[in-house]
Amino acid sequence: MATYDFVFSALGLEDWCEQGSGDAAPMSMEALVAKSSGKEEVSKSIWELPFPSMDALNEACASFPQSRELTLGLENGFLNVKDSISVVLDPITQPLSWMLDGSLYAILNTPWWIVMPLLLTIVWLVSRSWQLLAFVAISIGGLAFIDYYSYAMQTLAIIMVCAFLCVLFGVPIGIAMSRSDKMRAGTIPILDMLQTLPPFVYLIPLIFLFSVTEPKLYGIAIILYAIVPVIRLTDLGIRMVDETVIEAADAFGMTDRQKLFGVQVPLALPNIMAGVNQTIMMSLAMVVIASLVSAPGLGVLVLRGINNLELGVGLVSGLGIVILAVILDRVTKSALNRINAAQKG
C-alpha cells in the first residue's frame, strides 16, 4: 500500500487511478527487494513520510504523472518548436557569426608587429598612463614568448566583438528603462533571470538551436551572460542624475532628446563605463566556459588541461586569462578615471 493512497480514496479517484495501472511507474528498489523476498513493504513512520511529490503520488495512483513526464514534455515541446525558432533566429543572428569569424581572421592573419603596436596605441589613447602601457606590453610580450599569442588574441577578439554588441544593445535598453517605469518593471525580472542562471544553462537551448560549428552559438551565450551589468548601470546612472539639473534643463527649454544626450547621458557616463567594465569581465568569464562549444582561445587550453590532466597547460592558460582580465580591467578603469576627472574639472 502506497503512502498517499488515502488522498485519492478521499477524492473518489480510485477508478481513474486503476486506469493507469498498466503504465505504472517502475517499482522502487525497496519495494522490489521486499517483493522478491516475499515480505510486505514496511509502512513508513511519520519521520520517514515523503513529501507529496509527483513521484510519491504516482506510487499511490499510476495515472498521476511522474516528474520525468514533466521534463520530457518540456523537452518535446522545445524540440517541436525548434525548427520554427531557428527559421527566425538564423538570419537575425548570422551577422554575429560573420563578425566573430571576421575578427578572428583579421587578428590571426595580421602580423604581430602590427597588432601589438596597435593594441598599445589604443591603451595609450585610453589611459595616458606609461605604467599601464608598460604592463600591457610586458604581458602580451610574455604570452607571445611562450607561444600563447594566438590563443590570447582569439580570446581578445571574441571579447571585443561580444562586449561591443553588449554595449550597442545594452545602453539603449538601459536608457529606455530609465525613461519608462513600466518597461523597467517588465525588464528587471528578465535581467534577474539572466544574472542568476548558471553559465552552463545558457548553452543547453543554444546547442539544440544552432550547430556547434557556428560561432554565433558561443557568441549569443556570451552576450546573454554579459549584457546585464551595462543595462542595469545605464538605467541606474540616468535615474541618479540630480533633479535640480533636470529642472535647470527644463528652464532653458531643452527638449527631451536634448536633455537625454546633453545632460543625462554625460552625467551618467561614469556609471555606464562601470557597466562596460563589468560586462567585459563577465564576457571573459563566459568565453572560457564557451570553449565547451567550440569557442577558440585560451579556454580551449584550460579545457585541454582538465581533460588530459595536463597541469602545466591548465595553469599557464589560466594565468593568461588572468593577465587578459587585469589588462582589460585596468584599461577600462583608467578610462573611467579620466572621465570622472574631466567631469570634476
Buried (B, 14 or more C-beta within 10 A) or exposed (E): EBBBBEBBEEEEBEEBBEEBEEEEBEEEEEBEEBEEEEEEBEEEEEEEEEEEEBBBBBBBBBBBBBEEEEEEEEEEEBEEEEEEEBEEBBEEBEEBBEBBBEBBEEBBEEEEEEBBEEBBEEBBEBBEBEEBBEBBBEBBEBBBEEEBBBBBBBBBBBBBBBBBBBBEBBBEBBBBBBBEEEBBEEBBEEBEEBEEEEBEEBBEBBEEBBEEEBBBBBBBBBBBBBBBBBBBBBBBBBBEBEEEEBEEBEEEEBEEEEBBEBBBBBBBBBBBBBBBBBBBBBBBBBBBBBBBBBBBBBBBBBBBBEEEEBEEBBEBBBBBBEBBBEBBBBBBBBBBBBBEEEEEE
